[in-house]
Amino acid sequence: MKKVLAIVAIAAFAACNNGANEAPAVDSVKYKDSVAKAEAAKAAATVDTAKKALDTAKAALDTAKKAIEKK
């Protein structure tokens, strides 16, 4: 039994020793393209908060105007 455990231990050590964690090579062109696409998407998704605030103010004014007209 001890011999079997010794063989298993040696096999496990050899298997772990050969399993190096190497980072995969990054394709720099592909990386730059993906960064450019992300930046473009971010720029397109930017919301104009001043316009949104103005629209909200107009909606509030319309609501107030309607409330006054009902009275």
C-alpha positions in Angstrom: 0.0 0.0 0.0 2.9 2.4 0.8 4.4 1.7 -2.6 1.1 2.6 -4.3 0.8 5.9 -2.3 4.4 6.7 -3.2 3.8 6.2 -6.9 0.6 8.3 -6.8 2.4 11.1 -4.9 5.2 11.1 -7.5 2.7 11.1 -10.4 0.8 14.0 -8.8 4.0 15.9 -8.3 5.0 15.4 -11.9 1.6 16.4 -13.2 1.5 19.6 -11.1 5.1 20.4 -11.9 4.4 20.3 -15.7 1.2 22.3 -15.6 2.7 25.8 -15.9 0.2 28.7 -15.9 1.3 30.8 -18.8 -0.6 33.8 -19.9 -1.8 33.5 -23.5 -0.3 35.8 -26.0 -2.4 38.9 -26.7 -2.9 40.0 -30.3 -2.1 43.7 -30.0 -4.1 44.7 -33.1 -7.2 42.9 -31.9 -6.8 44.4 -28.4 -6.5 47.9 -29.9 -9.6 47.4 -32.0 -11.6 46.2 -29.0 -10.5 49.1 -26.9 -11.4 51.5 -29.8 -14.9 49.9 -30.1 -15.4 50.2 -26.3 -14.4 53.9 -26.3 -16.8 54.5 -29.3 -19.6 52.7 -27.5 -19.0 54.7 -24.3 -19.1 58.0 -26.3 -22.3 57.0 -28.0 -23.9 56.0 -24.7 -23.1 59.3 -23.0 -26.3 61.1 -22.0 -26.8 64.9 -22.3 -27.9 65.7 -18.8 -28.6 69.3 -19.5 -31.1 68.5 -22.2 -32.7 65.9 -19.9 -33.0 68.4 -17.1 -34.6 70.9 -19.4 -37.1 68.3 -20.6 -38.0 67.5 -17.0 -38.5 71.2 -16.2 -40.8 71.5 -19.2 -42.8 68.5 -18.1 -43.1 69.9 -14.6 -44.2 73.3 -16.0 -46.8 71.6 -18.2 -48.1 69.7 -15.2 -48.4 72.8 -13.1 -50.1 74.7 -15.9 -52.7 71.9 -16.3 -53.3 71.9 -12.5 -54.0 75.7 -12.7 -56.3 75.3 -15.7 -58.4 72.7 -13.9 -59.2 75.1 -11.0 
